[in-house]
Amino acid sequence: DAATAKSLGITEEQARANSIATIPTGRYGQAREFGSVLTFLASEQAGYITGSQIRVDGGAIRSINA
């Protein structure tokens, strides 16, 4: 957002580019992509899934070096 970019001394466009650069897919997710996961989880097909974390983050978490 604008406040974060300002605090870093960069433009909003630079902040966005920096953020996207950390995502392996090279882009932010789209609402339909998140919605598709939610639709699946609410369906009978996901009836045996319990207590799980399903990350919809374009691989961002996997790219963090521990």
PQR file of N, CA, C, O and H, with PARSE charges and radii, in Angstrom:
ATOM      1  N   ASP A   1       0.827  -1.187   0.000 -0.4000 1.5000
ATOM      2  CA  ASP A   1       0.000   0.000   0.000 -0.0000 2.0000
ATOM      3  C   ASP A   1       0.871   1.249   0.000  0.5500 1.7000
ATOM      4  O   ASP A   1       2.094   1.170   0.111 -0.5500 1.4000
ATOM      5  N   ALA A   2       0.237   2.374  -0.123 -0.4000 1.5000
ATOM      6  CA  ALA A   2       0.968   3.642  -0.241 -0.0000 2.0000
ATOM      7  C   ALA A   2       1.809   3.947   0.990  0.5500 1.7000
ATOM      8  O   ALA A   2       2.940   4.417   0.865 -0.5500 1.4000
ATOM      9  H   ALA A   2      -0.757   2.438  -0.213  0.4000 1.0000
ATOM     10  N   ALA A   3       1.272   3.686   2.175 -0.4000 1.5000
ATOM     11  CA  ALA A   3       2.002   3.989   3.409 -0.0000 2.0000
ATOM     12  C   ALA A   3       3.266   3.138   3.525  0.5500 1.7000
ATOM     13  O   ALA A   3       4.319   3.635   3.927 -0.5500 1.4000
ATOM     14  H   ALA A   3       0.353   3.304   2.276  0.4000 1.0000
ATOM     15  N   THR A   4       3.161   1.864   3.174 -0.4000 1.5000
ATOM     16  CA  THR A   4       4.323   0.983   3.234 -0.0000 2.0000
ATOM     17  C   THR A   4       5.386   1.426   2.241  0.5500 1.7000
ATOM     18  O   THR A   4       6.567   1.502   2.577 -0.5500 1.4000
ATOM     19  H   THR A   4       2.306   1.460   2.848  0.4000 1.0000
ATOM     20  N   ALA A   5       4.963   1.717   1.021 -0.4000 1.5000
ATOM     21  CA  ALA A   5       5.912   2.174  -0.001 -0.0000 2.0000
ATOM     22  C   ALA A   5       6.603   3.450   0.451  0.5500 1.7000
ATOM     23  O   ALA A   5       7.817   3.595   0.308 -0.5500 1.4000
ATOM     24  H   ALA A   5       4.003   1.655   0.747  0.4000 1.0000
ATOM     25  N   LYS A   6       5.821   4.370   0.995 -0.4000 1.5000
ATOM     26  CA  LYS A   6       6.393   5.637   1.451 -0.0000 2.0000
ATOM     27  C   LYS A   6       7.410   5.399   2.562  0.5500 1.7000
ATOM     28  O   LYS A   6       8.475   6.018   2.573 -0.5500 1.4000
ATOM     29  H   LYS A   6       4.835   4.252   1.111  0.4000 1.0000
ATOM     30  N   SER A   7       7.087   4.506   3.494 -0.4000 1.5000
ATOM     31  CA  SER A   7       8.013   4.237   4.607 -0.0000 2.0000
ATOM     32  C   SER A   7       9.313   3.595   4.122  0.5500 1.7000
ATOM     33  O   SER A   7      10.351   3.722   4.770 -0.5500 1.4000
ATOM     34  H   SER A   7       6.223   4.003   3.485  0.4000 1.0000
ATOM     35  N   LEU A   8       9.252   2.907   2.983 -0.4000 1.5000
ATOM     36  CA  LEU A   8      10.441   2.279   2.407 -0.0000 2.0000
ATOM     37  C   LEU A   8      11.183   3.211   1.453  0.5500 1.7000
ATOM     38  O   LEU A   8      12.279   2.898   0.988 -0.5500 1.4000
ATOM     39  H   LEU A   8       8.408   2.803   2.457  0.4000 1.0000
ATOM     40  N   GLY A   9      10.572   4.357   1.169 -0.4000 1.5000
ATOM     41  CA  GLY A   9      11.191   5.321   0.266 -0.0000 2.0000
ATOM     42  C   GLY A   9      11.139   4.911  -1.192  0.5500 1.7000
ATOM     43  O   GLY A   9      12.015   5.268  -1.980 -0.5500 1.4000
ATOM     44  H   GLY A   9       9.682   4.612   1.547  0.4000 1.0000
ATOM     45  N   ILE A  10      10.096   4.150  -1.552 -0.4000 1.5000
ATOM     46  CA  ILE A  10       9.925   3.715  -2.939 -0.0000 2.0000
ATOM     47  C   ILE A  10       8.507   4.018  -3.397  0.5500 1.7000
ATOM     48  O   ILE A  10       7.637   4.332  -2.585 -0.5500 1.4000
ATOM     49  H   ILE A  10       9.384   3.859  -0.913  0.4000 1.0000
ATOM     50  N   THR A  11       8.280   3.923  -4.697 -0.4000 1.5000
ATOM     51  CA  THR A  11       6.938   4.154  -5.227 -0.0000 2.0000
ATOM     52  C   THR A  11       6.070   2.922  -4.991  0.5500 1.7000
ATOM     53  O   THR A  11       6.578   1.836  -4.711 -0.5500 1.4000
ATOM     54  H   THR A  11       8.987   3.667  -5.357  0.4000 1.0000
ATOM     55  N   GLU A  12       4.764   3.103  -5.107 -0.4000 1.5000
ATOM     56  CA  GLU A  12       3.854   1.962  -4.979 -0.0000 2.0000
ATOM     57  C   GLU A  12       4.146   0.925  -6.058  0.5500 1.7000
ATOM     58  O   GLU A  12       4.070  -0.277  -5.805 -0.5500 1.4000
ATOM     59  H   GLU A  12       4.352   3.985  -5.335  0.4000 1.0000
ATOM     60  N   GLU A  13       4.479   1.390  -7.261 -0.4000 1.5000
ATOM     61  CA  GLU A  13       4.797   0.475  -8.354 -0.0000 2.0000
ATOM     62  C   GLU A  13       6.035  -0.361  -8.027  0.5500 1.7000
ATOM     63  O   GLU A  13       6.077  -1.558  -8.312 -0.5500 1.4000
ATOM     64  H   GLU A  13       4.541   2.367  -7.466  0.4000 1.0000
ATOM     65  N   GLN A  14       7.040   0.278  -7.429 -0.4000 1.5000
ATOM     66  CA  GLN A  14       8.248  -0.457  -7.035 -0.0000 2.0000
ATOM     67  C   GLN A  14       7.935  -1.466  -5.931  0.5500 1.7000
ATOM     68  O   GLN A  14       8.448  -2.585  -5.945 -0.5500 1.4000
ATOM     69  H   GLN A  14       7.006   1.250  -7.198  0.4000 1.0000
ATOM     70  N   ALA A  15       7.099  -1.071  -4.985 -0.4000 1.5000
ATOM     71  CA  ALA A  15       6.716  -1.980  -3.901 -0.0000 2.0000
ATOM     72  C   ALA A  15       5.981  -3.192  -4.455  0.5500 1.7000
ATOM     73  O   ALA A  15       6.218  -4.323  -4.028 -0.5500 1.4000
ATOM     74  H   ALA A  15       6.682  -0.162  -4.974  0.4000 1.0000
ATOM     75  N   ARG A  16       5.090  -2.947  -5.408 -0.4000 1.5000
ATOM     76  CA  ARG A  16       4.347  -4.048  -6.031 -0.0000 2.0000
ATOM     77  C   ARG A  16       5.309  -4.975  -6.777  0.5500 1.7000
ATOM     78  O   ARG A  16       5.221  -6.196  -6.647 -0.5500 1.4000
ATOM     79  H   ARG A  16       4.898  -2.029  -5.754  0.4000 1.0000
ATOM     80  N   ALA A  17       6.215  -4.403  -7.549 -0.4000 1.5000
ATOM     81  CA  ALA A  17       7.185  -5.208  -8.305 -0.0000 2.0000
ATOM     82  C   ALA A  17       8.065  -6.024  -7.362  0.5500 1.7000
ATOM     83  O   ALA A  17       8.353  -7.189  -7.633 -0.5500 1.4000
ATOM     84  H   ALA A  17       6.286  -3.411  -7.654  0.4000 1.0000
ATOM     85  N   ASN A  18       8.489  -5.420  -6.263 -0.4000 1.5000
ATOM     86  CA  ASN A  18       9.303  -6.136  -5.273 -0.0000 2.0000
ATOM     87  C   ASN A  18       8.532  -7.303  -4.674  0.5500 1.7000
ATOM     88  O   ASN A  18       9.081  -8.388  -4.482 -0.5500 1.4000
ATOM     89  H   ASN A  18       8.254  -4.474  -6.043  0.4000 1.0000
ATOM     90  N   SER A  19       7.262  -7.075  -4.383 -0.4000 1.5000
ATOM     91  CA  SER A  19       6.421  -8.118  -3.808 -0.0000 2.0000
ATOM     92  C   SER A  19       6.230  -9.266  -4.795  0.5500 1.7000
ATOM     93  O   SER A  19       6.375 -10.433  -4.432 -0.5500 1.4000
ATOM     94  H   SER A  19       6.816  -6.194  -4.539  0.4000 1.0000
ATOM     95  N   ILE A  20       5.907  -8.934  -6.032 -0.4000 1.5000
ATOM     96  CA  ILE A  20       5.687  -9.955  -7.059 -0.0000 2.0000
ATOM     97  C   ILE A  20       6.963 -10.743  -7.323  0.5500 1.7000
ATOM     98  O   ILE A  20       6.903 -11.934  -7.626 -0.5500 1.4000
ATOM     99  H   ILE A  20       5.789  -7.986  -6.327  0.4000 1.0000
ATOM    100  N   ALA A  21       8.097 -10.100  -7.213 -0.4000 1.5000
ATOM    101  CA  ALA A  21       9.379 -10.778  -7.444 -0.0000 2.0000
ATOM    102  C   ALA A  21       9.631 -11.900  -6.443  0.5500 1.7000
ATOM    103  O   ALA A  21      10.444 -12.786  -6.710 -0.5500 1.4000
ATOM    104  H   ALA A  21       8.145  -9.132  -6.967  0.4000 1.0000
ATOM    105  N   THR A  22       8.956 -11.882  -5.306 -0.4000 1.5000
ATOM    106  CA  THR A  22       9.136 -12.933  -4.297 -0.0000 2.0000
ATOM    107  C   THR A  22       8.225 -14.129  -4.526  0.5500 1.7000
ATOM    108  O   THR A  22       8.345 -15.139  -3.832 -0.5500 1.4000
ATOM    109  H   THR A  22       8.296 -11.163  -5.089  0.4000 1.0000
ATOM    110  N   ILE A  23       7.315 -14.030  -5.490 -0.4000 1.5000
ATOM    111  CA  ILE A  23       6.354 -15.099  -5.763 -0.0000 2.0000
ATOM    112  C   ILE A  23       6.846 -15.906  -6.961  0.5500 1.7000
ATOM    113  O   ILE A  23       7.006 -15.348  -8.047 -0.5500 1.4000
ATOM    114  H   ILE A  23       7.217 -13.210  -6.054  0.4000 1.0000
ATOM    115  N   PRO A  24       7.091 -17.210  -6.789 -0.5600 1.5000
ATOM    116  CA  PRO A  24       7.622 -18.016  -7.887  0.2800 2.0000
ATOM    117  C   PRO A  24       6.791 -17.969  -9.174  0.5500 1.7000
ATOM    118  O   PRO A  24       7.353 -18.051 -10.266 -0.5500 1.4000
ATOM    119  N   THR A  25       5.486 -17.842  -9.068 -0.4000 1.5000
ATOM    120  CA  THR A  25       4.664 -17.774 -10.275 -0.0000 2.0000
ATOM    121  C   THR A  25       4.752 -16.414 -10.958  0.5500 1.7000
ATOM    122  O   THR A  25       4.295 -16.255 -12.089 -0.5500 1.4000
ATOM    123  H   THR A  25       5.029 -17.775  -8.181  0.4000 1.0000
ATOM    124  N   GLY A  26       5.338 -15.434 -10.272 -0.4000 1.5000
ATOM    125  CA  GLY A  26       5.548 -14.122 -10.867 -0.0000 2.0000
ATOM    126  C   GLY A  26       4.320 -13.245 -10.959  0.5500 1.7000
ATOM    127  O   GLY A  26       4.283 -12.302 -11.749 -0.5500 1.4000
ATOM    128  H   GLY A  26       5.709 -15.563  -9.353  0.4000 1.0000
ATOM    129  N   ARG A  27       3.312 -13.551 -10.154 -0.4000 1.5000
ATOM    130  CA  ARG A  27       2.084 -12.742 -10.175 -0.0000 2.0000
ATOM    131  C   ARG A  27       1.286 -12.985  -8.907  0.5500 1.7000
ATOM    132  O   ARG A  27       1.506 -13.958  -8.186 -0.5500 1.4000
ATOM    133  H   ARG A  27       3.342 -14.317  -9.512  0.4000 1.0000
ATOM    134  N   TYR A  28       0.349 -12.070  -8.653 -0.4000 1.5000
ATOM    135  CA  TYR A  28      -0.586 -12.272  -7.552 -0.0000 2.0000
ATOM    136  C   TYR A  28      -1.669 -13.237  -8.018  0.5500 1.7000
ATOM    137  O   TYR A  28      -1.970 -13.320  -9.208 -0.5500 1.4000
ATOM    138  H   TYR A  28       0.170 -11.280  -9.239  0.4000 1.0000
ATOM    139  N   GLY A  29      -2.247 -13.961  -7.073 -0.4000 1.5000
ATOM    140  CA  GLY A  29      -3.347 -14.847  -7.399 -0.0000 2.0000
ATOM    141  C   GLY A  29      -4.592 -14.060  -7.759  0.5500 1.7000
ATOM    142  O   GLY A  29      -4.769 -12.916  -7.341 -0.5500 1.4000
ATOM    143  H   GLY A  29      -2.002 -13.893  -6.106  0.4000 1.0000
ATOM    144  N   GLN A  30      -5.445 -14.693  -8.538 -0.4000 1.5000
ATOM    145  CA  GLN A  30      -6.705 -14.076  -8.939 -0.0000 2.0000
ATOM    146  C   GLN A  30      -7.827 -14.616  -8.060  0.5500 1.7000
ATOM    147  O   GLN A  30      -7.756 -15.738  -7.557 -0.5500 1.4000
ATOM    148  H   GLN A  30      -5.301 -15.622  -8.878  0.4000 1.0000
ATOM    149  N   ALA A  31      -8.850 -13.808  -7.887 -0.4000 1.5000
ATOM    150  CA  ALA A  31      -9.967 -14.187  -7.017 -0.0000 2.0000
ATOM    151  C   ALA A  31     -10.542 -15.543  -7.404  0.5500 1.7000
ATOM    152  O   ALA A  31     -10.890 -16.333  -6.526 -0.5500 1.4000
ATOM    153  H   ALA A  31      -8.907 -12.897  -8.295  0.4000 1.0000
ATOM    154  N   ARG A  32     -10.649 -15.827  -8.693 -0.4000 1.5000
ATOM    155  CA  ARG A  32     -11.230 -17.108  -9.120 -0.0000 2.0000
ATOM    156  C   ARG A  32     -10.358 -18.288  -8.697  0.5500 1.7000
ATOM    157  O   ARG A  32     -10.864 -19.385  -8.462 -0.5500 1.4000
ATOM    158  H   ARG A  32     -10.367 -15.185  -9.406  0.4000 1.0000
ATOM    159  N   GLU A  33      -9.046 -18.062  -8.599 -0.4000 1.5000
ATOM    160  CA  GLU A  33      -8.153 -19.135  -8.174 -0.0000 2.0000
ATOM    161  C   GLU A  33      -8.360 -19.462  -6.700  0.5500 1.7000
ATOM    162  O   GLU A  33      -8.363 -20.632  -6.315 -0.5500 1.4000
ATOM    163  H   GLU A  33      -8.634 -17.171  -8.789  0.4000 1.0000
ATOM    164  N   PHE A  34      -8.530 -18.448  -5.888 -0.4000 1.5000
ATOM    165  CA  PHE A  34      -8.817 -18.670  -4.471 -0.0000 2.0000
ATOM    166  C   PHE A  34     -10.207 -19.283  -4.315  0.5500 1.7000
ATOM    167  O   PHE A  34     -10.411 -20.197  -3.516 -0.5500 1.4000
ATOM    168  H   PHE A  34      -8.527 -17.498  -6.200  0.4000 1.0000
ATOM    169  N   GLY A  35     -11.149 -18.767  -5.085 -0.4000 1.5000
ATOM    170  CA  GLY A  35     -12.522 -19.264  -5.030 -0.0000 2.0000
ATOM    171  C   GLY A  35     -12.637 -20.721  -5.427  0.5500 1.7000
ATOM    172  O   GLY A  35     -13.439 -21.460  -4.857 -0.5500 1.4000
ATOM    173  H   GLY A  35     -10.983 -18.024  -5.734  0.4000 1.0000
ATOM    174  N   SER A  36     -11.839 -21.142  -6.402 -0.4000 1.5000
ATOM    175  CA  SER A  36     -11.867 -22.540  -6.838 -0.0000 2.0000
ATOM    176  C   SER A  36     -11.461 -23.478  -5.709  0.5500 1.7000
ATOM    177  O   SER A  36     -12.037 -24.555  -5.555 -0.5500 1.4000
ATOM    178  H   SER A  36     -11.187 -20.542  -6.865  0.4000 1.0000
ATOM    179  N   VAL A  37     -10.485 -23.078  -4.931 -0.4000 1.5000
ATOM    180  CA  VAL A  37     -10.053 -23.895  -3.790 -0.0000 2.0000
ATOM    181  C   VAL A  37     -11.164 -23.950  -2.746  0.5500 1.7000
ATOM    182  O   VAL A  37     -11.462 -25.013  -2.200 -0.5500 1.4000
ATOM    183  H   VAL A  37     -10.016 -22.203  -5.057  0.4000 1.0000
ATOM    184  N   LEU A  38     -11.767 -22.810  -2.476 -0.4000 1.5000
ATOM    185  CA  LEU A  38     -12.855 -22.777  -1.494 -0.0000 2.0000
ATOM    186  C   LEU A  38     -14.039 -23.613  -1.952  0.5500 1.7000
ATOM    187  O   LEU A  38     -14.652 -24.317  -1.150 -0.5500 1.4000
ATOM    188  H   LEU A  38     -11.526 -21.947  -2.919  0.4000 1.0000
ATOM    189  N   THR A  39     -14.361 -23.541  -3.237 -0.4000 1.5000
ATOM    190  CA  THR A  39     -15.461 -24.343  -3.779 -0.0000 2.0000
ATOM    191  C   THR A  39     -15.166 -25.826  -3.608  0.5500 1.7000
ATOM    192  O   THR A  39     -16.042 -26.593  -3.208 -0.5500 1.4000
ATOM    193  H   THR A  39     -13.863 -22.969  -3.888  0.4000 1.0000
ATOM    194  N   PHE A  40     -13.941 -26.233  -3.909 -0.4000 1.5000
ATOM    195  CA  PHE A  40     -13.553 -27.629  -3.732 -0.0000 2.0000
ATOM    196  C   PHE A  40     -13.674 -28.053  -2.274  0.5500 1.7000
ATOM    197  O   PHE A  40     -14.234 -29.107  -1.974 -0.5500 1.4000
ATOM    198  H   PHE A  40     -13.229 -25.610  -4.235  0.4000 1.0000
ATOM    199  N   LEU A  41     -13.148 -27.230  -1.367 -0.4000 1.5000
ATOM    200  CA  LEU A  41     -13.176 -27.587   0.051 -0.0000 2.0000
ATOM    201  C   LEU A  41     -14.593 -27.678   0.604  0.5500 1.7000
ATOM    202  O   LEU A  41     -14.845 -28.417   1.555 -0.5500 1.4000
ATOM    203  H   LEU A  41     -12.694 -26.373  -1.611  0.4000 1.0000
ATOM    204  N   ALA A  42     -15.508 -26.936   0.015 -0.4000 1.5000
ATOM    205  CA  ALA A  42     -16.901 -26.976   0.461 -0.0000 2.0000
ATOM    206  C   ALA A  42     -17.689 -28.103  -0.204  0.5500 1.7000
ATOM    207  O   ALA A  42     -18.849 -28.336   0.137 -0.5500 1.4000
ATOM    208  H   ALA A  42     -15.303 -26.336  -0.758  0.4000 1.0000
ATOM    209  N   SER A  43     -17.068 -28.795  -1.145 -0.4000 1.5000
ATOM    210  CA  SER A  43     -17.769 -29.842  -1.885 -0.0000 2.0000
ATOM    211  C   SER A  43     -17.642 -31.202  -1.195  0.5500 1.7000
ATOM    212  O   SER A  43     -16.833 -31.387  -0.286 -0.5500 1.4000
ATOM    213  H   SER A  43     -16.127 -28.606  -1.422  0.4000 1.0000
ATOM    214  N   GLU A  44     -18.460 -32.138  -1.653 -0.4000 1.5000
ATOM    215  CA  GLU A  44     -18.391 -33.508  -1.143 -0.0000 2.0000
ATOM    216  C   GLU A  44     -17.060 -34.164  -1.496  0.5500 1.7000
ATOM    217  O   GLU A  44     -16.616 -35.076  -0.799 -0.5500 1.4000
ATOM    218  H   GLU A  44     -19.118 -31.988  -2.391  0.4000 1.0000
ATOM    219  N   GLN A  45     -16.422 -33.710  -2.569 -0.4000 1.5000
ATOM    220  CA  GLN A  45     -15.137 -34.283  -2.987 -0.0000 2.0000
ATOM    221  C   GLN A  45     -14.058 -34.089  -1.925  0.5500 1.7000
ATOM    222  O   GLN A  45     -13.091 -34.849  -1.876 -0.5500 1.4000
ATOM    223  H   GLN A  45     -16.783 -32.969  -3.135  0.4000 1.0000
ATOM    224  N   ALA A  46     -14.216 -33.088  -1.087 -0.4000 1.5000
ATOM    225  CA  ALA A  46     -13.228 -32.811  -0.040 -0.0000 2.0000
ATOM    226  C   ALA A  46     -13.693 -33.336   1.316  0.5500 1.7000
ATOM    227  O   ALA A  46     -13.169 -32.933   2.355 -0.5500 1.4000
ATOM    228  H   ALA A  46     -15.001 -32.470  -1.127  0.4000 1.0000
ATOM    229  N   GLY A  47     -14.658 -34.218   1.304 -0.4000 1.5000
ATOM    230  CA  GLY A  47     -15.252 -34.713   2.535 -0.0000 2.0000
ATOM    231  C   GLY A  47     -14.299 -35.394   3.503  0.5500 1.7000
ATOM    232  O   GLY A  47     -14.588 -35.462   4.697 -0.5500 1.4000
ATOM    233  H   GLY A  47     -15.083 -34.545   0.460  0.4000 1.0000
ATOM    234  N   TYR A  48     -13.178 -35.895   3.023 -0.4000 1.5000
ATOM    235  CA  TYR A  48     -12.241 -36.607   3.890 -0.0000 2.0000
ATOM    236  C   TYR A  48     -11.067 -35.732   4.311  0.5500 1.7000
ATOM    237  O   TYR A  48     -10.151 -36.199   4.989 -0.5500 1.4000
ATOM    238  H   TYR A  48     -12.943 -35.840   2.053  0.4000 1.0000
ATOM    239  N   ILE A  49     -11.093 -34.474   3.911 -0.4000 1.5000
ATOM    240  CA  ILE A  49     -10.028 -33.542   4.290 -0.0000 2.0000
ATOM    241  C   ILE A  49     -10.417 -32.881   5.605  0.5500 1.7000
ATOM    242  O   ILE A  49     -11.460 -32.234   5.697 -0.5500 1.4000
ATOM    243  H   ILE A  49     -11.837 -34.095   3.360  0.4000 1.0000
ATOM    244  N   THR A  50      -9.578 -33.046   6.619 -0.4000 1.5000
ATOM    245  CA  THR A  50      -9.814 -32.397   7.908 -0.0000 2.0000
ATOM    246  C   THR A  50      -8.503 -31.876   8.469  0.5500 1.7000
ATOM    247  O   THR A  50      -7.455 -32.497   8.290 -0.5500 1.4000
ATOM    248  H   THR A  50      -8.730 -33.572   6.544  0.4000 1.0000
ATOM    249  N   GLY A  51      -8.557 -30.755   9.138 -0.4000 1.5000
ATOM    250  CA  GLY A  51      -7.401 -30.214   9.831 -0.0000 2.0000
ATOM    251  C   GLY A  51      -6.179 -29.977   8.961  0.5500 1.7000
ATOM    252  O   GLY A  51      -5.049 -30.102   9.433 -0.5500 1.4000
ATOM    253  H   GLY A  51      -9.408 -30.250   9.283  0.4000 1.0000
ATOM    254  N   SER A  52      -6.388 -29.643   7.719 -0.4000 1.5000
ATOM    255  CA  SER A  52      -5.272 -29.437   6.796 -0.0000 2.0000
ATOM    256  C   SER A  52      -5.115 -27.968   6.444  0.5500 1.7000
ATOM    257  O   SER A  52      -6.069 -27.192   6.495 -0.5500 1.4000
ATOM    258  H   SER A  52      -7.306 -29.541   7.336  0.4000 1.0000
ATOM    259  N   GLN A  53      -3.902 -27.608   6.087 -0.4000 1.5000
ATOM    260  CA  GLN A  53      -3.635 -26.272   5.570 -0.0000 2.0000
ATOM    261  C   GLN A  53      -3.340 -26.403   4.088  0.5500 1.7000
ATOM    262  O   GLN A  53      -2.425 -27.123   3.690 -0.5500 1.4000
ATOM    263  H   GLN A  53      -3.127 -28.238   6.045  0.4000 1.0000
ATOM    264  N   ILE A  54      -4.104 -25.718   3.288 -0.4000 1.5000
ATOM    265  CA  ILE A  54      -3.876 -25.723   1.850 -0.0000 2.0000
ATOM    266  C   ILE A  54      -3.470 -24.313   1.466  0.5500 1.7000
ATOM    267  O   ILE A  54      -4.280 -23.387   1.510 -0.5500 1.4000
ATOM    268  H   ILE A  54      -4.847 -25.132   3.612  0.4000 1.0000
ATOM    269  N   ARG A  55      -2.230 -24.161   1.097 -0.4000 1.5000
ATOM    270  CA  ARG A  55      -1.711 -22.835   0.761 -0.0000 2.0000
ATOM    271  C   ARG A  55      -1.988 -22.527  -0.707  0.5500 1.7000
ATOM    272  O   ARG A  55      -1.675 -23.312  -1.602 -0.5500 1.4000
ATOM    273  H   ARG A  55      -1.572 -24.914   1.061  0.4000 1.0000
ATOM    274  N   VAL A  56      -2.574 -21.376  -0.917 -0.4000 1.5000
ATOM    275  CA  VAL A  56      -2.831 -20.880  -2.265 -0.0000 2.0000
ATOM    276  C   VAL A  56      -2.050 -19.582  -2.367  0.5500 1.7000
ATOM    277  O   VAL A  56      -2.600 -18.489  -2.232 -0.5500 1.4000
ATOM    278  H   VAL A  56      -2.828 -20.738  -0.190  0.4000 1.0000
ATOM    279  N   ASP A  57      -0.739 -19.732  -2.610 -0.4000 1.5000
ATOM    280  CA  ASP A  57       0.144 -18.565  -2.540 -0.0000 2.0000
ATOM    281  C   ASP A  57       1.145 -18.494  -3.685  0.5500 1.7000
ATOM    282  O   ASP A  57       2.124 -17.751  -3.606 -0.5500 1.4000
ATOM    283  H   ASP A  57      -0.293 -20.620  -2.720  0.4000 1.0000
ATOM    284  N   GLY A  58       0.913 -19.252  -4.740 -0.4000 1.5000
ATOM    285  CA  GLY A  58       1.815 -19.201  -5.882 -0.0000 2.0000
ATOM    286  C   GLY A  58       3.201 -19.734  -5.590  0.5500 1.7000
ATOM    287  O   GLY A  58       4.146 -19.453  -6.328 -0.5500 1.4000
ATOM    288  H   GLY A  58       0.118 -19.855  -4.805  0.4000 1.0000
ATOM    289  N   GLY A  59       3.331 -20.500  -4.523 -0.4000 1.5000
ATOM    290  CA  GLY A  59       4.622 -21.067  -4.153 -0.0000 2.0000
ATOM    291  C   GLY A  59       5.460 -20.166  -3.266  0.5500 1.7000
ATOM    292  O   GLY A  59       6.631 -20.458  -3.023 -0.5500 1.4000
ATOM    293  H   GLY A  59       2.564 -20.728  -3.923  0.4000 1.0000
ATOM    294  N   ALA A  60       4.883 -19.074  -2.778 -0.4000 1.5000
ATOM    295  CA  ALA A  60       5.653 -18.103  -1.993 -0.0000 2.0000
ATOM    296  C   ALA A  60       6.249 -18.716  -0.731  0.5500 1.7000
ATOM    297  O   ALA A  60       7.408 -18.445  -0.417 -0.5500 1.4000
ATOM    298  H   ALA A  60       3.932 -18.837  -2.976  0.4000 1.0000
ATOM    299  N   ILE A  61       5.507 -19.520  -0.009 -0.4000 1.5000
ATOM    300  CA  ILE A  61       6.012 -20.110   1.233 -0.0000 2.0000
ATOM    301  C   ILE A  61       7.167 -21.066   0.945  0.5500 1.7000
ATOM    302  O   ILE A  61       8.150 -21.077   1.687 -0.5500 1.4000
ATOM    303  H   ILE A  61       4.566 -19.740  -0.265  0.4000 1.0000
ATOM    304  N   ARG A  62       7.070 -21.860  -0.104 -0.4000 1.5000
ATOM    305  CA  ARG A  62       8.132 -22.815  -0.436 -0.0000 2.0000
ATOM    306  C   ARG A  62       9.422 -22.116  -0.829  0.5500 1.7000
ATOM    307  O   ARG A  62      10.500 -22.702  -0.728 -0.5500 1.4000
ATOM    308  H   ARG A  62       6.272 -21.851  -0.706  0.4000 1.0000
ATOM    309  N   SER A  63       9.324 -20.873  -1.274 -0.4000 1.5000
ATOM    310  CA  SER A  63      10.519 -20.176  -1.749 -0.0000 2.0000
ATOM    311  C   SER A  63      11.298 -19.493  -0.630  0.5500 1.7000
ATOM    312  O   SER A  63      12.381 -18.958  -0.868 -0.5500 1.4000
ATOM    313  H   SER A  63       8.448 -20.397  -1.355  0.4000 1.0000
ATOM    314  N   ILE A  64      10.755 -19.506   0.593 -0.4000 1.5000
ATOM    315  CA  ILE A  64      11.445 -18.879   1.720 -0.0000 2.0000
ATOM    316  C   ILE A  64      12.531 -19.829   2.216  0.5500 1.7000
ATOM    317  O   ILE A  64      12.249 -20.980   2.551 -0.5500 1.4000
ATOM    318  H   ILE A  64       9.875 -19.940   0.786  0.4000 1.0000
ATOM    319  N   ASN A  65      13.753 -19.354   2.262 -0.4000 1.5000
ATOM    320  CA  ASN A  65      14.864 -20.178   2.744 -0.0000 2.0000
ATOM    321  C   ASN A  65      14.868 -20.216   4.260  0.5500 1.7000
ATOM    322  O   ASN A  65      14.815 -19.180   4.923 -0.5500 1.4000
ATOM    323  H   ASN A  65      13.982 -18.420   1.991  0.4000 1.0000
ATOM    324  N   ALA A  66      14.933 -21.424   4.799 -0.4000 1.5000
ATOM    325  CA  ALA A  66      14.949 -21.571   6.256 -0.0000 2.0000
ATOM    326  C   ALA A  66      16.359 -21.533   6.780  0.5500 1.7000
ATOM    327  O   ALA A  66      16.572 -21.643   7.988 -0.5500 1.4000
ATOM    328  H   ALA A  66      14.976 -22.265   4.260  0.4000 1.0000
TER
END
